[in-house]
Each structure stands twice: as structure tokens, then as C-alpha cells.
Amino acid sequence: MSANPGAGQRGPATPPANPGVTPPAPTTPPAPSAPPRPVHRPRTETPAETTTRLRPVPAEPDPALSWSAPMAPGGVPGGGRPATSTFGRPDTHSRLFARRTRAQVVAAAMCLVLGTGLIGGAVTGAWLADGPEGPGTRHAFAVAGDLWHEVPVDQLFPPTVQGRGAGPGEADRVWTRIAVAPDSGCEGAFDALLGRALAPVGCERLLRATYTDATQSHVTTVGLLFTEADAAGMEALARRFDQERLDRRSDLMPLPYGAKGTASEGFGPEQRASWAISVLTDAPVVVYAVSGWADGRAVDEPQPAEDAMRSGATTAPAQAGLGHEARGLADRFERALRQRVGTPTERPS
């Protein structure tokens, strides 16, 4: 019995099916790979081609456009991919810019309107401020101080002055200028006491004119005293006149101006019947008027205009309406002066 040569040993390897071919060494299965790329790369446009010919769409997104979503099938931009500008940025910039531009235009217009209104309101408020603190008032104050040498006499003292509702019972009045005094200083133009009361504001120029009523029964001298004071000085004088009632004292009556050959020829200190004095605070001017009879009669008891205008007053100046003459003319000259320099404050008629 022959011995088994393979006993206790591994038998010979099974011969290969194909003698002469070495079998490959065993390996692990390969990992799945990406789909193969096409053998030929897609053509791109050349300078000779036109944009009407569409290029094939690459299988992978263009790295330059990796921020965007893939295009829709067929190479036509779909809803998922925003259109791009020439700089590779979303075309929504132009729409956003348009919306922002419209918003900016609206906002700018509103700011312009509001700014103009605020500036206009600020300027107007300063101009109309009734006091020395407003820049508009300071300008008006300076303008008023120059009127005496810049405005013609026929404008400062018009030949005719209308007094609608200025007479007793709100009757209309018409006054005609009959005399104009040469412009002058204040020396000898006031009684001594009134001169001392006005001294703190100084005397730049004194202008005077005399008017008569339609019947030529009354005569009234109007005076414009242009002072050398600033706004604070005029405020102080007005306060003193108000507190001490200096405008009602018969020993502080202004003097009249009479001219020969006119109805005011006999109008002197003894003929003064009623008067009114206004110390302005928005102009360096004291406005006054003094009235009397044109026939030269003397007056024993002159009366301030406010008292002579009271209902039921029985004095001769009150019965003749001379208080209305003085107050009516003074008011209209005060109002005309303020209108010239742009300040609105005025005494009611």
C-alpha cells in the first residue's frame, strides 16, 4: 500500500483554468467613481460666432457662478437662478437702486419742504418779533432810524391823509397838509419839562407838519422825533411814560407848528387843546400830535386825547372832537412808519 503523499500536508494548488496566465492578485473592490466626462470638451464661442448660437451647458456649474442655483434644463435661465449683470452680480441691484433712489428723492423733497418751512418760519418769526431781541426787529429798528433822510417829505407827510372811522362816532376824517416845518434839531422845539423827559433818548432829527380837517375848523401838528437811542433806551423811555403817565400831563404837551398865511397861523402854545404821544419800542422814534382850533382861540383846560375821546366827556376839546383829531393822526403816522420798516405792531384806530 502506497503512502498518501498529501497526508498531513496541503495538497497541490488547483491548476489555473488557463495555463500560462498568471491570475491577478486579489484586491478590494474599487470605490464608485464619478461619471466619466465626455471624450470631447464642449465647444465655446469664438470671436467669429454670434450670441444667437447657444453654447452647450457644462455638466458642472461654472465655479464663477457657484453662488447661484443651476440653470433650468435647456440652458435657459430658470426661476431658481437670478439674472446676472456684466459684473457677475445679481441684476436686482438696479431694481433696488431704483427703489432706493425714489425713496431718497421723496425723503429729500420732504426735507426740503420741511427745511424751507422751518427756515421761513424762523426768519418770519424773527422779523415779526415785537422786541429788541429778534434779528428782524433789530434790522427794522435800524431802518426806521434812517427814514428821516431817506424818505421824501411827501411820503413821510402825505398831502392828504384818510381817517376812516377816526372821528367821533367812527365818522370818517380827511386831513390836508397846510404846513411843513424845516427839519431841525430839538432846541426850542419842546417845553422845558418835556425836553428833559425826552433827553435820555437824545435828538437825531425832528420833523413836523400841520394838517387841517375838511372844514378847516381844526388844526393839528404831527411830529416825528428821531432819537439817538438804541432799543433798550426806547424801552426804558416807554416804560417811564407808561408808569408815570407822562403822556397825560398837560405840562408835557408838545408845542404846535403854525405857518403864516395858513389856517395854522394863529396856532400857538395857548391854543393847544388835546394831544397824544407814543414812544415806540420797535423804532427810535417818538410820534406825537397836538390839536386846537383854527380860529386861534385859547384853551384853558387842555385834555389828553384818551380822556377827550371817552364816551360822555363834556369838555370843550372832547365836544369838538379834538381828541379824535390828535389821536387819529398820531395813529396813522405811527402805522405808516411801522409799515415802511416791516414791523406789524400798531395801535388800533
Secondary structure as UniProt FT lines:
FT   TURN            5..8
FT   TURN            19..20
FT   TURN            47..48
FT   TURN            51..52
FT   HELIX           63..65
FT   TURN            66..67
FT   TURN            73..74
FT   TURN            79..80
FT   TURN            86..87
FT   HELIX           92..128
FT   TURN            132..133
FT   HELIX           135..145
FT   HELIX           147..150
FT   HELIX           153..156
FT   STRAND          160..163
FT   TURN            164..165
FT   HELIX           168..170
FT   STRAND          173..180
FT   TURN            187..189
FT   HELIX           192..198
FT   HELIX           199..201
FT   STRAND          205..212
FT   TURN            214..215
FT   STRAND          218..226
FT   HELIX           231..244
FT   HELIX           246..248
FT   HELIX           250..252
FT   TURN            260..261
FT   TURN            263..266
FT   HELIX           269..271
FT   STRAND          274..279
FT   STRAND          285..293
FT   TURN            294..295
FT   STRAND          303..304
FT   HELIX           305..308
FT   TURN            311..312
FT   HELIX           316..320
FT   HELIX           322..341
//
